Amino acid sequence: MYRIIFICLACLTLTTQSFSQRSHGIDTLLTPYDSATRFGLNDLFAVVTANHPVARQASLLSESARQELRLARGSFDPKVQMQYLVKQNEGVEYYRIVNGGVKIPTRIAIDPSIGVEQNRGAYLNPERYIGAPTDYTQFYAGVSMPVGRGLFIDERRAMLNQAALMKGLNEAEQVKIVNKLLLEAAKEYWNWFYATANYQLIRKNRQIAQDIMSRIKTSYTYGEVSLVDTVQASITVQQRTVDLLEAKVNLDNARLAVSTYLWDSAGYPMELRESHIPVYEPEEAAWLNPDRVSELRDNALNNHPEIRKISIKIKQLEIDRKLATEFLKPEINLSYYFLNKPFDYSGLNNDRWGDNYKFGVDFSMPVFLRKERSKLALTKLKIANSTYQRSDAQRSIRVEIDQAYNRLVTLRQIITSQQLMVDSYNRIVNAELLNLAEGESDLFKINVQLEKLLQSQSKLLKQLAELEKEKVYFLWASGVTNLDI
């Protein structure tokens, strides 16, 4: 009888030994059937970034930035202007005024314009009078420009510069949103990995427990073992069955949790099938390389999405500061238009600019400049506040990266110790089996050790999942785009 039990338990020991070797034996647990479909973390990331509603929503930020820039550029679009005024009273035409032209805003504070006007009438304002020999028509062309406030920057150019920075701001926000989404998806993925591997581990242990119970019942029929041994074997099967049911519901829920991140290109939700299994392909060397960690840390201090957002906001505030400084200057606008009279193209070269022109100067300036000086002071305070915020964020990100790296190193050490623990329990089980073969042990003692071995294996699987989660978190803390190392 003991020989039969020894053979059964030896099969269990070989199974647990194979689990503790060959990259922790995860492959043997994740390929329970030939029809299994491998679904890796990169596969999940590809589907999430391409089709998830939140990722698609984040992609709208880029289009929003392009439209903001287009809106700002619209302030520099040429403008066609037309004015037509007529007054007729008791058969008398008081005036008929026609004025059409094109105004062309530029980015150098000079706005040229050209046009034609035709004015006539019995009671026309003398300012608008044009001689009858020219059919009351004249051509004009000229420019207007500020020489005080608005010479170096104005609202239009400030808006354009702000919109150009908005593109980088929205891109950083998009990376931040997608990275957070991928982090949450990765956590659920590795929960699914643990649930899958743990379920298969318990399933194999229950199968072996059932085999042992069957053989012990056979031995009891022939009077080789006592009734207590059959009860003990039955309890073990019952315990493994309960464990398996719990593992199965955890696996189903974990698979559903991952499925919440799966959407097809048409915007319909998808679900993982039971035939899908996670992929475990650890690469330890790159994660524990201090030079690589230092490189990611230094890069994060400038290119982390949160740092990029704050830096761009500071640049936008600098534009506001320049504009506020500009408003401290007096407003002085000059305009000059030369007039072609009479209106014909051959006469354009004969006119002298000094004889036919319109010239104007506009001047205004607040006496105390309290509004302008307050605006400038508030903008400077916002810049200082954002600068402090960036310094604090850089420090927090650096600490977060170092903490994540420390957890990675520590988890790796814990896994090594846990692996040694699994190996030790294997040796204890083997020793108990030898004692059983010599009649110095019993099924109860072996079941106790097997339970500890199963718990240590399950804990090892959980630690491996936590290590993979920590790797993804490390990339997220470093601000790596799409969490791709």
SULTA-V940330 format. One record per helix or strand of 3 or more residues. SS is the DSSP state (h for helix, s for strand). FROM is the first residue (numbers start at 1). TO is the last residue. If there is no record, write none. Layout:
ss: {SS;SS}
from: {FROM;FROM}
to: {TO;TO}
This chain:
ss: {h;h;s;h;h;s;s;s;h;h;s;h;h;s;h;h;h;s;h;s;h;h;h}
from: {2;23;37;41;53;79;92;110;126;132;137;155;227;276;284;290;305;331;345;357;370;443;481}
to: {19;30;39;51;76;89;104;120;128;134;146;221;259;278;287;303;326;340;347;364;437;478;483}
